[in-house]
Amino acid sequence: MTQMESLPAWAALLTSLLVLLGAGLTLIGTIGLLRLPSFYERMHAPTLGATWGTAGILLGSIVFFSVLQSRLVIHEALIAVFVTVTTPVTLMLLARAALHRDRAEGRRE
Amino acid sequence: MSAAILSWSLLIAQVMLAIAMAGAGLRMIRGPRAQDRILAFDALYVDAMLLLLLFGIGTASTLYFEAALVISLLGFVSTVALAKFLMRGEVIE
């Protein structure tokens, strides 16, 4: 908490804005996961958390640590690249598995 | 003043992510079929990773970053393994 006091005001405000944006979008995505009717619609909702939710919180973290340590801290970009690469792969595998199961059981939609 | 705003917004964001994790857990318990549960599991992993990053900002230590990286790696591997299992009935063939 003492280190947080030494942060300039613009960095603190920018960090809180980005963090709130990311967390809010993740929450909206999970509400979509809970409320949408069918599986193929539900599949779209959590990607909100995987794209802008992650990006907002990671950008907030980059701003916070860069200003706090007064040098450029971008190791958070590792997580950003990794999540961006892996989310489409997993969701495509999952969608193909679900499609395969639905077709094998002969149900429509 | 700005430090107070930052710590309050971190708290609000953590509460939001906790609610999101609870929602994903509810979908994982309730989900009508197996693919719903796997999707909720993936969302739960992403939410846990974001929550750890927020802990890292709140304590101003970079230790939590490694934990978040490991969680995202494990989430990818486990979701791919579960989807593969759902497709074929076995993971490594």
Backbone of each chain as ProteinMPNN parsed JSONL, in Angstrom:
{"seq_chain_A": "MTQMESLPAWAALLTSLLVLLGAGLTLIGTIGLLRLPSFYERMHAPTLGATWGTAGILLGSIVFFSVLQSRLVIHEALIAVFVTVTTPVTLMLLARAALHRDRAEGRRE", "coords_chain_A": {"N_chain_A": [[0.836, -1.208, 0.0], [2.058, 1.16, 0.606], [3.693, 1.531, -1.543], [1.844, 2.043, -3.44], [1.041, 4.601, -2.9], [3.034, 6.166, -3.938], [2.574, 6.312, -6.575], [1.917, 8.252, -9.498], [-0.964, 10.393, -10.13], [-2.267, 10.202, -12.632], [-1.458, 7.722, -13.608], [-2.525, 5.98, -11.722], [-5.274, 6.443, -12.069], [-5.582, 5.663, -14.749], [-4.843, 2.974, -14.596], [-6.858, 2.003, -12.876], [-9.112, 2.447, -14.438], [-8.641, 0.756, -16.697], [-8.516, -1.737, -15.451], [-11.047, -1.977, -14.317], [-12.562, -1.963, -16.669], [-11.683, -4.357, -17.899], [-12.442, -6.319, -15.983], [-15.193, -5.894, -15.862], [-15.998, -6.552, -18.479], [-15.337, -9.251, -18.507], [-17.124, -10.196, -16.595], [-19.557, -9.651, -17.913], [-19.313, -11.422, -20.048], [-19.437, -13.863, -18.663], [-21.999, -13.742, -17.636], [-23.388, -13.946, -20.02], [-22.633, -16.556, -20.65], [-24.102, -17.878, -18.746], [-26.757, -17.267, -19.407], [-27.484, -17.526, -22.126], [-29.36, -19.443, -24.568], [-28.653, -21.869, -26.199], [-25.984, -24.296, -26.766], [-24.175, -23.591, -28.833], [-24.538, -20.885, -29.058], [-23.774, -20.101, -26.536], [-21.084, -20.561, -26.607], [-19.866, -18.314, -27.649], [-19.849, -16.377, -25.69], [-17.87, -16.457, -23.407], [-15.532, -15.726, -24.704], [-15.367, -13.042, -24.698], [-14.26, -12.444, -22.226], [-11.798, -13.594, -22.673], [-10.623, -12.037, -24.611], [-10.971, -8.925, -24.592], [-11.29, -8.707, -21.872], [-9.008, -9.945, -20.734], [-7.109, -8.359, -22.058], [-7.612, -5.767, -21.077], [-7.025, -5.978, -18.289], [-4.371, -6.82, -18.419], [-3.167, -4.656, -19.75], [-3.609, -2.683, -17.828], [-1.991, -3.717, -15.807], [0.501, -3.542, -17.049], [0.796, -0.748, -17.308], [0.737, -0.016, -14.583], [3.002, -1.389, -13.385], [5.054, -0.441, -15.012], [5.126, 2.319, -14.518], [5.55, 2.293, -11.794], [8.048, 1.037, -11.44], [9.518, 2.644, -12.994], [10.507, 1.89, -15.513], [10.225, 0.145, -18.655], [7.932, -2.373, -18.398], [7.124, -5.235, -19.813], [6.48, -7.921, -19.566], [4.002, -8.974, -19.29], [2.976, -9.172, -21.793], [3.56, -11.69, -22.663], [1.559, -13.394, -21.549], [-0.618, -12.287, -22.873], [-0.091, -12.827, -25.613], [-0.047, -15.609, -25.482], [-2.667, -16.315, -24.582], [-4.163, -15.218, -26.668], [-3.325, -16.819, -28.789], [-4.059, -19.406, -27.992], [-6.82, -19.549, -27.289], [-8.642, -19.563, -29.629], [-7.867, -22.053, -30.691], [-8.542, -23.989, -28.7], [-11.322, -23.531, -28.486], [-12.208, -24.089, -31.062], [-11.593, -26.812, -31.267], [-13.293, -27.77, -29.264], [-15.806, -27.013, -30.271], [-15.905, -28.551, -32.574], [-15.899, -31.103, -31.458], [-18.334, -31.021, -30.085], [-20.11, -30.725, -32.203], [-19.666, -33.097, -33.554], [-20.6, -34.915, -31.628], [-23.303, -34.152, -31.509], [-24.14, -34.743, -34.094], [-23.69, -37.461, -34.172], [-25.599, -38.356, -32.439], [-27.785, -37.641, -33.805], [-29.306, -35.351, -33.403], [-30.887, -32.245, -34.191], [-29.694, -28.845, -34.86]], "CA_chain_A": [[0.0, 0.0, 0.0], [2.927, 2.335, 0.634], [4.18, 1.755, -2.904], [0.745, 2.564, -4.238], [0.957, 6.042, -2.664], [4.042, 6.88, -4.724], [2.174, 6.303, -7.982], [1.266, 9.504, -9.898], [-2.423, 10.272, -10.191], [-2.771, 9.764, -13.946], [-1.225, 6.282, -13.759], [-3.491, 5.272, -10.885], [-6.596, 6.513, -12.697], [-5.575, 4.844, -15.973], [-4.85, 1.563, -14.198], [-8.17, 1.58, -12.361], [-10.058, 2.401, -15.572], [-8.409, -0.445, -17.505], [-8.839, -2.925, -14.66], [-12.511, -2.075, -14.226], [-13.048, -2.358, -17.998], [-11.433, -5.776, -18.127], [-13.249, -7.162, -15.094], [-16.596, -5.769, -16.249], [-16.266, -7.326, -19.696], [-15.319, -10.667, -18.146], [-18.392, -10.49, -15.914], [-20.618, -9.698, -18.926], [-19.155, -12.674, -20.772], [-19.909, -14.993, -17.873], [-23.462, -13.662, -17.591], [-23.822, -14.539, -21.277], [-22.463, -18.008, -20.531], [-25.189, -18.42, -17.919], [-28.131, -16.979, -19.818], [-27.829, -17.824, -23.516], [-30.125, -20.698, -24.566], [-28.09, -23.116, -26.733], [-24.533, -24.408, -26.557], [-23.394, -22.886, -29.846], [-24.562, -19.454, -28.716], [-23.024, -19.921, -25.294], [-19.659, -20.642, -26.891], [-19.309, -17.001, -27.977], [-19.835, -15.428, -24.573], [-16.655, -16.311, -22.59], [-14.413, -15.159, -25.435], [-15.27, -11.638, -24.275], [-13.265, -12.403, -21.155], [-10.474, -14.007, -23.147], [-10.011, -11.021, -25.463], [-10.817, -7.602, -23.994], [-11.127, -8.829, -20.425], [-7.581, -10.161, -20.483], [-6.317, -7.235, -22.552], [-7.754, -4.635, -20.168], [-6.293, -6.178, -17.039], [-2.93, -6.861, -18.704], [-2.706, -3.28, -20.018], [-3.549, -2.015, -16.534], [-0.814, -4.213, -15.101], [1.695, -2.984, -17.71], [0.904, 0.672, -16.92], [1.045, 0.063, -13.156], [4.375, -1.769, -13.047], [6.014, 0.403, -15.73], [5.263, 3.605, -13.83], [6.058, 2.056, -10.441], [9.477, 0.73, -11.475], [10.068, 3.647, -13.928], [11.103, 1.313, -16.721], [9.171, -0.525, -19.399], [7.73, -3.761, -17.982], [6.126, -5.787, -20.745], [6.414, -9.381, -19.603], [2.599, -9.365, -19.392], [2.666, -9.476, -23.193], [3.631, -13.155, -22.807], [0.231, -13.957, -21.305], [-1.514, -11.81, -23.929], [0.164, -13.619, -26.824], [-0.421, -16.998, -25.253], [-4.13, -16.444, -24.553], [-4.67, -14.945, -28.015], [-3.059, -17.948, -29.682], [-4.647, -20.686, -27.586], [-8.277, -19.575, -27.161], [-9.321, -20.091, -30.818], [-7.57, -23.478, -30.874], [-9.359, -24.809, -27.795], [-12.757, -23.427, -28.755], [-12.522, -24.809, -32.301], [-11.602, -28.243, -30.939], [-14.497, -28.063, -28.478], [-16.987, -26.907, -31.134], [-15.94, -29.721, -33.454], [-16.306, -32.265, -30.659], [-19.768, -30.918, -29.8], [-20.815, -30.979, -33.461], [-19.542, -34.536, -33.786], [-21.517, -35.605, -30.711], [-24.697, -33.88, -31.892], [-24.456, -35.477, -35.311], [-23.719, -38.895, -33.883], [-26.871, -38.672, -31.789], [-28.857, -37.347, -34.742], [-30.184, -34.243, -33.04], [-30.7, -31.066, -35.011], [-29.141, -27.621, -34.276]], "C_chain_A": [[0.865, 1.251, 0.0], [3.469, 2.619, -0.762], [3.098, 2.368, -3.769], [0.615, 4.077, -4.065], [1.926, 6.798, -3.569], [3.698, 6.923, -6.205], [1.556, 7.655, -8.349], [-0.214, 9.284, -10.204], [-2.892, 9.736, -11.532], [-2.58, 8.268, -14.115], [-2.23, 5.49, -12.937], [-4.864, 5.27, -11.533], [-6.658, 5.645, -13.944], [-5.629, 3.363, -15.622], [-6.225, 1.145, -13.71], [-9.201, 1.517, -13.474], [-9.9, 1.103, -16.365], [-8.813, -1.704, -16.753], [-10.346, -3.102, -14.543], [-13.117, -2.493, -15.556], [-12.884, -3.85, -18.219], [-12.321, -6.657, -17.274], [-14.723, -7.094, -15.473], [-16.911, -6.579, -17.489], [-16.241, -8.819, -19.405], [-16.615, -11.076, -17.473], [-19.535, -10.574, -16.922], [-20.542, -10.997, -19.713], [-19.675, -13.857, -19.983], [-21.424, -14.964, -17.701], [-24.046, -14.239, -18.876], [-23.713, -16.049, -21.248], [-23.606, -18.62, -19.729], [-26.538, -18.319, -18.602], [-28.479, -17.372, -21.243], [-28.42, -19.234, -23.635], [-29.385, -21.933, -25.056], [-26.572, -23.106, -26.615], [-23.742, -23.584, -27.553], [-23.466, -21.379, -29.676], [-23.718, -19.172, -27.475], [-21.526, -19.888, -25.541], [-19.04, -19.269, -27.161], [-19.054, -16.14, -26.753], [-18.499, -15.352, -23.833], [-15.466, -15.771, -23.36], [-14.279, -13.658, -25.185], [-14.238, -11.495, -23.162], [-11.875, -12.749, -21.651], [-9.84, -12.956, -24.035], [-9.858, -9.686, -24.732], [-10.72, -7.65, -22.49], [-9.67, -8.993, -20.06], [-6.768, -8.939, -20.896], [-6.403, -6.043, -21.609], [-6.925, -4.803, -18.923], [-4.785, -6.217, -17.295], [-2.384, -5.475, -19.017], [-2.623, -2.483, -18.725], [-2.311, -2.417, -15.767], [0.465, -3.641, -15.703], [1.892, -1.526, -17.291], [1.362, 0.792, -15.478], [2.522, -0.229, -12.884], [5.396, -0.919, -13.784], [6.215, 1.715, -15.005], [5.904, 3.399, -12.466], [7.562, 1.816, -10.457], [10.224, 1.654, -12.417], [10.955, 3.021, -15.004], [9.995, 0.53, -17.404], [9.079, -1.995, -18.966], [6.681, -4.365, -18.902], [6.123, -7.302, -20.716], [4.97, -9.874, -19.588], [2.206, -9.706, -20.828], [2.752, -10.967, -23.475], [2.251, -13.78, -22.636], [-0.712, -13.544, -22.423], [-1.346, -12.633, -25.194], [-0.34, -15.04, -26.633], [-1.932, -17.188, -25.28], [-4.713, -16.211, -25.941], [-4.455, -16.127, -28.943], [-3.904, -19.156, -29.294], [-6.171, -20.697, -27.554], [-8.987, -20.061, -28.43], [-9.086, -21.577, -31.013], [-8.477, -24.335, -29.987], [-10.825, -24.743, -28.167], [-13.125, -24.108, -30.063], [-12.545, -26.305, -32.068], [-12.894, -28.619, -30.229], [-15.742, -28.014, -29.356], [-17.071, -28.104, -32.071], [-16.356, -30.963, -32.691], [-17.806, -32.237, -30.398], [-20.589, -31.219, -31.052], [-20.817, -32.467, -33.774], [-20.524, -35.308, -32.909], [-22.963, -35.402, -31.122], [-25.085, -34.66, -33.137], [-24.554, -36.968, -35.049], [-25.033, -39.293, -33.219], [-28.055, -38.297, -32.658], [-29.781, -36.233, -34.31], [-29.859, -33.012, -33.872], [-30.079, -29.953, -34.19], [-27.729, -27.802, -33.715]], "O_chain_A": [[0.467, 2.284, -0.537], [3.683, 3.773, -1.135], [3.381, 3.113, -4.706], [0.139, 4.766, -4.968], [1.667, 7.947, -3.928], [4.437, 7.5, -7.002], [0.739, 8.168, -7.584], [-0.657, 8.173, -10.493], [-3.805, 8.913, -11.586], [-3.435, 7.6, -14.697], [-2.731, 4.458, -13.384], [-5.547, 4.246, -11.557], [-7.658, 4.968, -14.182], [-6.353, 2.59, -16.248], [-6.718, 0.076, -14.07], [-10.069, 0.644, -13.47], [-10.885, 0.429, -16.67], [-9.382, -2.628, -17.335], [-10.865, -4.213, -14.652], [-14.066, -3.276, -15.592], [-13.807, -4.531, -18.665], [-12.894, -7.629, -17.766], [-15.428, -8.102, -15.419], [-17.958, -7.222, -17.564], [-17.023, -9.577, -19.979], [-17.149, -12.155, -17.732], [-20.39, -11.453, -16.816], [-21.567, -11.608, -20.016], [-20.287, -14.761, -20.551], [-22.067, -16.011, -17.629], [-25.064, -14.931, -18.847], [-24.588, -16.751, -21.756], [-24.029, -19.745, -19.998], [-27.39, -19.186, -18.407], [-29.658, -17.539, -21.555], [-28.027, -20.129, -22.887], [-29.464, -22.973, -24.403], [-25.954, -22.064, -26.397], [-22.754, -22.946, -27.188], [-22.559, -20.664, -30.101], [-23.042, -18.147, -27.379], [-20.779, -19.267, -24.784], [-17.846, -19.068, -26.937], [-18.168, -15.284, -26.755], [-18.011, -14.239, -23.635], [-14.471, -15.386, -22.745], [-13.224, -13.07, -25.425], [-13.446, -10.553, -23.151], [-10.881, -12.257, -21.116], [-8.621, -12.97, -24.209], [-8.76, -9.34, -24.299], [-10.14, -6.754, -21.876], [-9.147, -8.286, -19.198], [-5.852, -8.527, -20.185], [-5.399, -5.377, -21.358], [-6.199, -3.89, -18.528], [-4.006, -5.709, -16.489], [-1.272, -5.14, -18.607], [-1.691, -1.701, -18.531], [-1.653, -1.58, -15.149], [1.4, -3.296, -14.98], [3.003, -1.112, -16.962], [2.251, 1.583, -15.162], [3.212, 0.564, -12.244], [6.488, -0.685, -13.267], [7.346, 2.187, -14.881], [6.705, 4.222, -12.023], [8.28, 2.325, -9.596], [11.425, 1.486, -12.627], [12.009, 3.554, -15.353], [8.948, 0.278, -16.808], [10.024, -2.763, -19.145], [5.496, -4.053, -18.793], [5.8, -7.931, -21.725], [4.719, -11.052, -19.842], [1.239, -10.43, -21.063], [2.11, -11.468, -24.398], [1.818, -14.587, -23.458], [-1.521, -14.352, -22.88], [-2.327, -13.086, -25.783], [-0.983, -15.605, -27.518], [-2.43, -18.113, -25.922], [-5.641, -16.907, -26.354], [-5.3, -16.413, -29.792], [-4.413, -19.859, -30.167], [-6.773, -21.749, -27.77], [-9.872, -20.91, -28.324], [-9.986, -22.296, -31.447], [-9.101, -25.286, -30.459], [-11.512, -25.764, -28.169], [-14.223, -24.651, -30.186], [-13.407, -27.004, -32.6], [-13.515, -29.637, -30.534], [-16.634, -28.852, -29.222], [-18.158, -28.617, -32.338], [-17.093, -31.795, -33.221], [-18.479, -33.265, -30.472], [-21.626, -31.878, -30.982], [-21.826, -33.028, -34.202], [-21.193, -36.232, -33.371], [-23.763, -36.337, -31.095], [-26.199, -35.174, -33.241], [-25.394, -37.657, -35.627], [-25.524, -40.407, -33.401], [-29.2, -38.588, -32.311], [-30.916, -36.153, -34.78], [-28.702, -32.767, -34.214], [-29.942, -30.078, -32.972], [-27.145, -26.852, -33.194]]}, "seq_chain_B": "MSAAILSWSLLIAQVMLAIAMAGAGLRMIRGPRAQDRILAFDALYVDAMLLLLLFGIGTASTLYFEAALVISLLGFVSTVALAKFLMRGEVIE", "coords_chain_B": {"N_chain_B": [[-5.465, 10.252, -2.519], [-5.76, 9.384, -5.239], [-4.623, 6.928, -4.862], [-6.449, 5.762, -3.177], [-8.648, 5.581, -4.903], [-7.579, 3.764, -6.728], [-7.204, 1.459, -5.105], [-9.813, 0.933, -4.325], [-11.049, 0.466, -6.823], [-9.66, -1.777, -7.597], [-10.596, -3.559, -5.682], [-13.328, -3.648, -6.373], [-13.112, -4.742, -8.926], [-12.048, -7.226, -8.298], [-14.2, -8.332, -6.897], [-16.072, -8.438, -8.965], [-14.817, -10.307, -10.67], [-14.874, -12.503, -8.989], [-17.611, -12.971, -8.83], [-17.994, -13.628, -11.489], [-16.513, -16.004, -11.616], [-18.08, -17.547, -9.931], [-20.4, -17.683, -11.449], [-19.473, -19.129, -13.685], [-18.85, -21.493, -12.384], [-21.385, -22.271, -11.591], [-22.547, -22.78, -14.09], [-20.964, -24.903, -14.753], [-21.743, -26.835, -12.91], [-24.462, -27.044, -13.523], [-24.696, -27.349, -16.257], [-26.156, -28.695, -19.18], [-24.967, -30.652, -20.889], [-21.871, -32.437, -21.572], [-20.097, -30.823, -23.04], [-20.84, -28.242, -22.363], [-19.986, -28.13, -19.736], [-17.21, -28.298, -20.064], [-16.685, -25.946, -21.441], [-17.43, -24.054, -19.493], [-15.483, -24.661, -17.642], [-13.161, -23.821, -18.948], [-13.685, -21.064, -19.046], [-13.617, -20.596, -16.33], [-10.928, -21.042, -15.747], [-9.726, -18.874, -17.139], [-10.824, -16.729, -15.705], [-9.73, -17.181, -13.162], [-7.033, -16.766, -13.701], [-7.039, -14.036, -14.357], [-7.833, -12.993, -11.921], [-5.633, -13.603, -10.322], [-3.742, -11.925, -11.529], [-4.805, -9.487, -10.753], [-4.451, -9.652, -7.978], [-1.692, -9.482, -8.012], [-1.301, -6.829, -8.924], [-2.47, -5.518, -6.778], [-0.82, -6.118, -4.563], [1.508, -5.133, -5.499], [3.581, -6.794, -6.376], [5.564, -8.836, -8.52], [5.388, -11.52, -8.368], [3.018, -12.928, -8.589], [2.571, -12.989, -11.254], [3.92, -15.093, -12.543], [2.511, -17.273, -11.55], [0.054, -16.798, -12.74], [0.725, -17.151, -15.414], [1.393, -19.886, -15.426], [-1.097, -20.934, -14.763], [-2.588, -20.226, -17.032], [-1.302, -21.743, -18.979], [-1.804, -24.386, -18.026], [-4.571, -24.393, -18.183], [-5.014, -24.257, -20.946], [-3.874, -26.724, -21.818], [-5.417, -28.614, -20.4], [-8.026, -28.097, -21.284], [-7.801, -28.676, -24.014], [-7.189, -31.399, -23.839], [-9.532, -32.408, -22.689], [-11.435, -31.753, -24.655], [-10.492, -33.281, -26.75], [-10.868, -35.784, -25.682], [-13.624, -35.838, -25.593], [-14.178, -35.91, -28.259], [-13.019, -38.262, -29.34], [-12.985, -40.236, -27.419], [-10.656, -41.043, -26.291], [-7.499, -39.74, -25.129], [-4.767, -39.739, -25.975], [-3.81, -41.207, -28.892]], "CA_chain_B": [[-6.766, 10.239, -3.196], [-5.74, 8.472, -6.385], [-4.335, 5.587, -4.355], [-7.715, 5.225, -2.671], [-9.444, 5.187, -6.076], [-6.997, 2.546, -7.297], [-7.453, 0.266, -4.287], [-11.246, 0.608, -4.394], [-11.419, -0.152, -8.1], [-9.127, -3.146, -7.58], [-11.526, -4.38, -4.897], [-14.549, -3.869, -7.157], [-12.793, -5.663, -10.023], [-11.912, -8.572, -7.738], [-15.545, -8.849, -6.607], [-16.663, -8.779, -10.265], [-14.249, -11.562, -11.165], [-15.343, -13.593, -8.136], [-18.971, -13.288, -9.279], [-17.872, -14.321, -12.772], [-16.1, -17.376, -11.34], [-19.235, -18.264, -9.383], [-21.298, -17.976, -12.565], [-18.911, -20.229, -14.475], [-19.005, -22.713, -11.591], [-22.804, -22.665, -11.659], [-22.774, -23.401, -15.394], [-20.274, -26.191, -14.761], [-22.571, -27.792, -12.17], [-25.797, -27.196, -14.072], [-24.625, -27.526, -17.703], [-26.902, -29.896, -19.556], [-24.158, -31.699, -21.495], [-20.455, -32.401, -21.19], [-19.363, -29.714, -23.661], [-21.102, -27.042, -21.563], [-19.118, -28.149, -18.543], [-15.829, -27.997, -20.456], [-16.641, -24.513, -21.76], [-17.443, -23.336, -18.22], [-14.18, -24.915, -17.024], [-12.221, -22.931, -19.614], [-13.959, -19.706, -18.569], [-13.172, -20.542, -14.935], [-9.471, -20.885, -15.764], [-9.379, -17.507, -17.532], [-11.168, -15.838, -14.598], [-8.762, -17.361, -12.083], [-5.793, -16.123, -14.113], [-7.2, -12.581, -14.233], [-7.882, -12.673, -10.487], [-4.253, -13.613, -9.819], [-3.08, -10.695, -11.991], [-5.275, -8.381, -9.915], [-3.72, -9.757, -6.709], [-0.343, -8.976, -8.258], [-1.327, -5.356, -8.929], [-2.823, -5.019, -5.445], [0.31, -6.202, -3.645], [2.653, -4.54, -6.194], [4.672, -7.745, -6.546], [5.443, -9.537, -9.806], [5.409, -12.967, -8.142], [1.769, -13.545, -9.018], [2.545, -13.089, -12.709], [4.325, -16.451, -12.942], [1.398, -18.168, -11.245], [-0.977, -16.597, -13.767], [1.218, -17.775, -16.654], [1.255, -21.338, -15.279], [-2.523, -21.27, -14.815], [-3.106, -20.169, -18.402], [-0.762, -22.925, -19.676], [-2.522, -25.588, -17.606], [-5.927, -24.32, -18.703], [-4.991, -24.637, -22.364], [-3.618, -28.157, -21.987], [-6.51, -29.447, -19.897], [-9.204, -27.972, -22.137], [-7.562, -29.433, -25.247], [-7.286, -32.828, -23.541], [-10.943, -32.767, -22.474], [-12.143, -31.701, -25.936], [-10.043, -34.452, -27.51], [-11.531, -36.948, -25.103], [-15.035, -35.795, -25.995], [-14.252, -36.204, -29.688], [-12.583, -39.602, -29.717], [-13.095, -41.227, -26.354], [-9.357, -41.207, -25.643], [-6.745, -38.495, -25.273], [-3.6, -39.995, -26.826], [-4.1, -42.426, -29.642]], "C_chain_B": [[-6.77, 9.234, -4.345], [-5.423, 7.052, -5.94], [-5.6, 4.939, -3.811], [-8.602, 4.763, -3.828], [-8.922, 3.881, -6.64], [-7.341, 1.329, -6.442], [-8.932, -0.099, -4.287], [-11.607, -0.052, -5.704], [-10.833, -1.549, -8.217], [-10.06, -4.067, -6.815], [-12.785, -4.69, -5.688], [-14.285, -4.867, -8.274], [-12.641, -7.085, -9.503], [-13.267, -9.172, -7.415], [-16.241, -9.268, -7.902], [-16.138, -10.117, -10.765], [-14.686, -12.737, -10.306], [-16.762, -13.99, -8.52], [-18.919, -14.044, -10.597], [-17.45, -15.768, -12.572], [-17.258, -18.186, -10.788], [-20.213, -18.621, -10.489], [-20.795, -19.124, -13.421], [-19.042, -21.547, -13.713], [-20.434, -23.219, -11.613], [-23.097, -23.352, -12.988], [-22.1, -24.771, -15.445], [-21.083, -27.238, -13.993], [-23.839, -28.098, -12.937], [-25.794, -27.693, -15.506], [-25.262, -28.802, -18.205], [-26.02, -30.998, -20.136], [-22.685, -31.472, -21.176], [-19.742, -31.205, -21.794], [-19.637, -28.385, -22.953], [-20.186, -26.979, -20.358], [-17.689, -27.806, -18.911], [-15.672, -26.515, -20.785], [-16.599, -23.677, -20.478], [-16.113, -23.492, -17.506], [-13.119, -24.0, -17.624], [-12.408, -21.49, -19.144], [-13.469, -19.529, -17.136], [-11.657, -20.359, -14.859], [-9.081, -19.462, -16.12], [-9.668, -16.536, -16.387], [-10.172, -15.956, -13.456], [-7.442, -16.683, -12.421], [-5.887, -14.606, -13.964], [-7.227, -12.159, -12.775], [-6.48, -12.668, -9.891], [-3.493, -12.379, -10.28], [-3.513, -9.507, -11.146], [-4.629, -8.431, -8.538], [-2.316, -9.201, -6.859], [-0.296, -7.458, -8.285], [-1.559, -4.843, -7.517], [-1.665, -5.078, -4.475], [1.586, -5.648, -4.244], [3.837, -5.493, -6.248], [4.463, -8.516, -7.848], [5.428, -11.05, -9.635], [4.164, -13.635, -8.696], [1.718, -13.741, -10.524], [2.905, -14.491, -13.182], [3.201, -17.439, -12.685], [0.304, -18.038, -12.299], [-0.564, -17.249, -15.084], [1.044, -19.293, -16.585], [-0.209, -21.744, -15.365], [-3.033, -21.227, -16.252], [-2.571, -21.34, -19.229], [-1.566, -24.172, -19.339], [-3.951, -25.586, -18.129], [-5.993, -24.729, -20.159], [-4.859, -26.146, -22.515], [-4.821, -28.982, -21.539], [-7.749, -29.307, -20.766], [-9.027, -28.729, -23.443], [-7.709, -30.928, -24.987], [-8.741, -33.249, -23.376], [-11.712, -32.747, -23.79], [-11.77, -32.891, -26.801], [-10.727, -35.71, -26.997], [-12.987, -37.022, -25.536], [-15.191, -36.221, -27.446], [-14.048, -37.684, -29.948], [-12.838, -40.655, -28.653], [-11.771, -41.59, -25.737], [-8.508, -39.988, -25.972], [-5.558, -38.679, -26.211], [-3.859, -41.288, -27.575], [-2.907, -42.799, -30.509]], "O_chain_B": [[-7.635, 8.363, -4.432], [-5.885, 6.086, -6.547], [-5.807, 3.734, -3.956], [-9.228, 3.705, -3.76], [-9.699, 2.992, -6.99], [-7.722, 0.285, -6.972], [-9.285, -1.278, -4.254], [-12.375, -1.014, -5.727], [-11.425, -2.418, -8.858], [-10.298, -5.204, -7.222], [-13.266, -5.823, -5.693], [-15.115, -5.734, -8.548], [-13.044, -8.041, -10.165], [-13.487, -10.365, -7.622], [-16.91, -10.3, -7.954], [-16.906, -10.961, -11.226], [-14.855, -13.846, -10.813], [-17.099, -15.174, -8.542], [-19.688, -14.98, -10.815], [-17.947, -16.663, -13.254], [-17.418, -19.361, -11.119], [-20.79, -19.708, -10.491], [-21.568, -19.987, -13.838], [-19.31, -22.591, -14.309], [-20.681, -24.425, -11.649], [-23.794, -24.365, -13.033], [-22.596, -25.689, -16.097], [-21.107, -28.405, -14.383], [-24.263, -29.251, -13.011], [-26.729, -28.362, -15.946], [-24.948, -29.885, -17.712], [-26.293, -32.175, -19.903], [-22.306, -30.457, -20.593], [-18.872, -30.619, -21.149], [-18.78, -27.501, -22.937], [-19.675, -25.918, -20.001], [-17.012, -27.1, -18.164], [-14.659, -25.901, -20.453], [-15.836, -22.716, -20.379], [-15.656, -22.566, -16.837], [-12.276, -23.464, -16.905], [-11.437, -20.78, -18.878], [-12.972, -18.466, -16.764], [-11.158, -19.614, -14.015], [-8.199, -18.889, -15.48], [-8.875, -15.634, -16.117], [-9.805, -14.953, -12.845], [-6.799, -16.097, -11.55], [-4.943, -13.962, -13.506], [-6.712, -11.098, -12.421], [-6.166, -11.826, -9.05], [-2.688, -11.832, -9.527], [-2.71, -8.622, -10.85], [-4.292, -7.39, -7.975], [-1.802, -8.535, -5.96], [0.628, -6.854, -7.741], [-0.941, -3.866, -7.093], [-1.523, -4.186, -3.638], [2.635, -5.674, -3.602], [4.984, -5.052, -6.173], [3.331, -8.811, -8.232], [5.452, -11.789, -10.619], [4.221, -14.754, -9.206], [0.935, -14.546, -11.027], [2.284, -15.022, -14.102], [2.958, -18.336, -13.492], [-0.299, -19.031, -12.706], [-1.393, -17.827, -15.786], [0.606, -19.918, -17.551], [-0.539, -22.769, -15.962], [-3.82, -22.084, -16.656], [-3.282, -21.876, -20.079], [-1.965, -24.926, -20.227], [-4.49, -26.636, -18.478], [-6.901, -25.452, -20.572], [-5.626, -26.776, -23.243], [-5.205, -29.937, -22.213], [-8.462, -30.288, -20.975], [-9.966, -29.352, -23.937], [-8.28, -31.649, -25.805], [-9.145, -34.308, -23.855], [-12.548, -33.618, -24.03], [-12.614, -33.45, -27.502], [-11.113, -36.586, -27.771], [-13.52, -38.097, -25.809], [-16.2, -36.816, -27.824], [-14.814, -38.298, -30.692], [-12.899, -41.845, -28.961], [-11.726, -42.352, -24.771], [-8.753, -39.291, -26.957], [-5.356, -37.884, -27.129], [-4.097, -42.334, -26.971], [-2.952, -43.801, -31.222]]}, "name": "protein", "num_of_chains": 2, "seq": "MTQMESLPAWAALLTSLLVLLGAGLTLIGTIGLLRLPSFYERMHAPTLGATWGTAGILLGSIVFFSVLQSRLVIHEALIAVFVTVTTPVTLMLLARAALHRDRAEGRREMSAAILSWSLLIAQVMLAIAMAGAGLRMIRGPRAQDRILAFDALYVDAMLLLLLFGIGTASTLYFEAALVISLLGFVSTVALAKFLMRGEVIE"}
